[in-house]
Amino acid sequence: TVKKCKEWGVEVVVRRGEAGMGWDQFNQLDENRKKIILGNWDYSPYVDLELVWGEEFADILSEKGHMLRSKIKACGAFAFDPYFPPPKLDRTNKRKTILFATGFSTADAKEDYCETGLPEDSSYHKELHEIHKEARDKWIGAINESVKWFGDSWQFELKVRPGETRKVYTDKVPSCVKIHPEDAPSSEVMKEVDVVVHSGSTLAIEAHLLGIPSFNFCNVNPDPLLAEVCPKVDSYTELEWVLSRVQAVTTINEKVYHELQKHLYGPID
């Protein structure tokens, strides 16, 4: 698409879905993940300007990637605006709701979507596919167990990550689990829930801004900061334990939260 735009004389400005990362995070990634972050091919001849969240990521793309620093502009994080001021939530006389927010788009990608940008038969894509598939299978089991153990006192919802299909869940989770449309905005879904279970997602920050707890179950996020921004649990036994004792307060790791603002997002406001 960008090549065709340049052929037509159209100026091209791009901003990737996850447009930020700090040096400490970047240096901890393996070479395959670094290549995905930087770009699998040199797109710089076809892009006039790339927008990113923070100055550190702009420097990374310039020093390690394909773009000249003069063609990269830091413009702040994605919009947290719906959470300022925090919306007034009326949950009186309502059973509490757990949101299972999946994150396995390499295993369950929508048609014509590829998170890695790599051929499906490449070794690294296959490796990520297996990691996501294994985690997703654990999630399906955990959702079924959660309904069994907490079904009398909780309601259950499921939201897939952008680029991920919900089809895999429709006949594998109990019918009482509300599965949101694939294009449902998280800012609206989150206003109706009391606990968020994710697999290493910025939804932990959105939950924090709403003052509700979140837990990282079967983390698949290679970003070392995002993976630690809230409590991690690796088995259903651990998940059952934290859910049975959960309080209506944020579970954010304040130190990591501030590090994310410093190195990744800029001020969250």
Salt bridges, closest charged atoms under 4 A:
GLU7 OE1 - LYS4 NZ 3.22
GLU31 OE2 - LYS34 NZ 3.52
ASP42 OD1 - HIS66 ND1 3.87
ASP48 OD1 - LYS6 NZ 3.13
GLU50 OE2 - ARG16 NH2 2.87
GLU55 OE1 - ARG69 NH2 2.45
GLU56 OE2 - HIS263 ND1 2.55
ASP59 OD1 - ARG69 NE 2.86
ASP108 OD1 - ARG136 NH2 2.78
GLU115 OE2 - ARG161 NH1 2.60
GLU130 OE2 - HIS129 ND1 3.70
GLU134 OE2 - LYS138 NZ 4.00
ASP137 OD2 - LYS133 NZ 3.31
ASP137 OD1 - ARG136 NH1 2.79
GLU145 OE2 - LYS148 NZ 3.16
GLU157 OE1 - HIS180 NE2 2.67
ASP171 OD1 - LYS172 NZ 3.69
GLU182 OE1 - LYS110 NZ 3.61
GLU188 OE2 - LYS191 NZ 3.41
ASP194 OD1 - ARG91 NE 3.32
GLU228 OE2 - LYS232 NZ 3.46
GLU254 OE1 - HIS258 NE2 3.57
GLU259 OE1 - HIS263 NE2 3.09
